[in-house]
Amino acid sequence: FEEMIFRYYIIDRVGMVTAHLDWAVGLSSLLYGLIYLPRGWMNACFAAIIGFLLAVLFILTENILFVILIHIVWKLISLTMLQNRGNHLIHGSPSREKKTL
């Protein structure tokens, strides 16, 4: 859904109106970052960077389905890393455990 709005629709419309794909990529990335602003500035900035990379990928491949697939893979990797980080917080890092004799 995000890809259809931020990559496909905005880049297409802004690109048609301005005839500048760089403006379209910039606006798409900025707006994508702004939807993550409620999660904090760092998340918004990181989302804008990811949005920029996905927008460039869309322009280079002209294949929105490929970009959607990349986004899904990115989300799965992020969730896995977040879950692993959460497990370390709950159970403690194996390297921090004290060894008893």
C-alpha positions in Angstrom: 0.0 0.0 0.0 2.8 2.4 0.9 4.6 1.7 -2.3 1.5 2.4 -4.4 1.1 5.8 -2.8 4.7 7.0 -2.1 6.5 5.4 -5.0 4.1 4.8 -7.7 1.5 7.6 -7.4 3.5 10.5 -6.0 6.5 9.9 -8.3 4.3 9.5 -11.3 2.2 12.6 -10.6 4.9 15.0 -9.4 7.1 13.8 -12.3 4.4 14.6 -14.8 3.7 18.0 -13.4 7.2 19.2 -12.8 9.1 17.0 -15.4 11.7 16.5 -12.7 12.1 13.0 -11.3 14.5 14.3 -8.6 11.8 16.6 -7.2 9.4 13.7 -7.3 11.8 11.4 -5.4 12.5 14.1 -2.9 8.9 14.8 -2.2 8.0 11.1 -2.0 10.9 10.5 0.4 10.0 13.5 2.6 6.3 12.6 2.8 7.2 9.0 3.6 9.5 10.1 6.4 6.8 12.4 7.8 4.3 9.6 8.4 6.9 8.1 10.8 7.3 11.4 12.7 5.0 10.3 15.5 7.6 7.6 16.3 10.3 10.2 16.7 12.8 12.2 14.6 15.2 9.4 14.2 12.6 7.0 12.9 11.3 9.8 10.5 14.8 10.4 9.2 15.5 6.7 8.8 12.2 6.2 7.0 12.9 9.1 4.6 16.3 7.5 3.7 14.6 4.2 3.1 11.9 5.9 1.1 14.6 7.6 -1.0 16.3 4.3 -1.7 13.0 2.6 -2.6 12.1 5.5 -4.9 15.4 5.3 -6.7 15.0 1.6 -7.0 11.5 2.1 -8.5 12.9 4.6 -11.0 15.7 2.3 -12.0 13.7 -0.8 -12.4 10.3 0.7 -13.3 8.8 -2.3 -11.5 6.6 -1.5 -8.5 6.1 -5.2 -7.6 9.9 -5.6 -7.2 10.0 -2.6 -4.9 7.1 -4.0 -2.9 8.9 -7.3 -2.5 12.1 -5.5 -1.4 10.0 -3.5 1.1 8.5 -6.7 2.5 11.8 -8.3 2.8 13.2 -5.2 4.6 10.3 -5.2 7.0 10.7 -8.9 7.8 14.4 -8.4 8.5 13.7 -5.4 10.7 11.1 -7.3 12.7 13.4 -10.2 13.1 16.2 -7.9 14.4 13.8 -6.1 16.7 12.5 -9.4 18.1 16.0 -10.7 18.7 16.9 -7.4 20.4 13.8 -7.7 22.6 14.7 -11.3 23.5 18.2 -10.1 24.6 16.6 -7.4 26.8 14.2 -9.9 28.4 16.5 -12.9 28.8 19.9 -11.1 29.0 22.8 -11.4 26.6 24.6 -14.7 26.7 27.9 -12.9 27.0 26.8 -11.1 30.1 25.8 -14.2 32.1 28.0 -14.9 35.1 29.6 -18.3 35.1 29.4 -20.1 38.4 31.6 -22.9 39.5 
